[in-house]
Amino acid sequence: MAVGIGDKAPDFTLLGTGGESFSLSSYIGQPVVIAFYPGDNTPVCTKQLDSYQGDLASFAEVGAQVFGISPQSVESHNEFSCKRGYGFPLLADTEKKVGEAYGVLGPLGFYRRSVFVIDAEGVIRYIHRAVAGLTFKNSSELIAAIKAAS
């Protein structure tokens, strides 16, 4: 059964850009936005993450940490992030265990574009799981969800 709004967000520890290890539990006390995306260097994923990068100051204003998570390797994420200049970590869920815990795996085990807003207490306050991954939720909608959860 997939997690839902009001559920405690499943904790995880994943390697990310820069070879750093990131644990969701380390961010208790501040809101977190998790953007699950299908793949590095793909058109819609690049547009989505570029959009969040462009709005990082707005996320910072509400104290939110942004993470991008996909099943590619840390090496792939490092190359993608460096090329695009992302100021937020991309995390490698190579075994898809985090994607499974959050219910974002679609048919054949592929990631579905999904975004979660987690409040400062670690509770899920907003979820969007895309059926078709051709669009994404914009920053203003996510920031509104963060403000509503405060």
N, C-alpha and C positions, 0 to 999 in steps of 0.2 A: 504494500500500500504506500502510495506517494505521500510525502509530507504536505501539509496544508497550512493555511493562514492560522496563526495562533499556536502552532506547534513549535517546540524548541528546535532550533536549527541543528541538524546533525553536525557534530564537530568533525574536523578533518585536519590533517597535516599533509601538505604537499610541497614538493620542490617547485620553485618558481624562478623567474628571471633573475639573473645574477648568481644562480646557484644557491639562493637563500631558501630556507625552510619557513613556511608560513602555516600557522595554526589559527583556525577561526576563534578558538577560545582565548587567544591572546588579544582579541579585539573587543572583549566584553567591556562595556562602558562607552562604546561609540557605535553608531550605526554602520552597517556594512552592506554594500551592494555587490552581489555576485552575478556576473554575466557569464552564463554558460554559452559557449559558441562552438559551432562545428569544426572550424579549422582555420589555422594561420594562412595568411596570404590569399584568402578567398574574397570575392568582391563584396558580399553583404557583410561578412564578419569585419573586414577592413573598414568599411563605411561605419559600422556600429561602433567599433572601438575608437576610430578617429573622432566620432561624435562625442564619446565620453571623455576622450582626451581634451577636446576643445572646451568642455564644460567642467574640467577638474576644479577650477576655482569655485564654481557653484557647489560642487560636492564638498569641498573643503569648508565653505561657509556654514554648512550644516553638520560639519564634523565627521563626514562619512568617508570610510575607506572603500575604494573600488577594487575589485579583483576580476580578472578575466580568467576563466577556466575552460580548457579544452583538452582533448586526449593526446595532443602532440607532445613531443619531447621538450625538455628544457632547452636543448640546443635549437630546436625549431622556434621556440618562443623567444629566445635571446635574439636570434637573427631578425625575426618579425618585429619585435619591440624596438630593437636598435634602429632598424630601417624606418619605422614609423614614429619614433621618438616618444613612446608611451611613458608617462610618469606614474603609472600604477602597475602592480605586478601581474604577470600572466603566469598561471599555475598549471602544472602538467599532471593531469589525471590519466596517466597512461593505461592504468588498469580499469578505468571507468567506474571505480568504486564510489567516488563522490557523486558522479552523475547518477549512478544507480540509487544512492541514498536520497537524492533530491528528486528522483522520478523524472529525469530529463532524457533518458534513453528512449529513442524511438524504435521503429522497426529495424531489425537487423543489428541492433545495438549502437546505432549512430546517435550522436548528440542532437537533441532538438534545441534550437535557439531558445533560451529561457533566461529570465532574470528574477532575482529574489532580493527583497529588501528585508534586512534583519535589524531589529532595534537594538538599543544599547544593552538590553538584558539577554540578548541571544534568541529572541522570539521572532519567527517569520511574520512579517506584517504585510507583505505584498508579493504576489507571484504572477508571472506571466510565462506560460509554456506555449511556444508557438507550435501550431500544427504544421504549417509550411513555413520554412525559415527564410522567407523572402523579405520580411520586414522586421523591425525591432522597435522596442519601446525607447522613446527619446528621454533625454536627461531631465527635462522639466517634469515629466510624469513621475519619474523616480524620485526626484527631489520633493515633489508634493507628497509622495508616499512617506518619505522620511520625516517630513514636517508633521504629517498627520499622526505618525507613530510616537512623536516626542511628547 
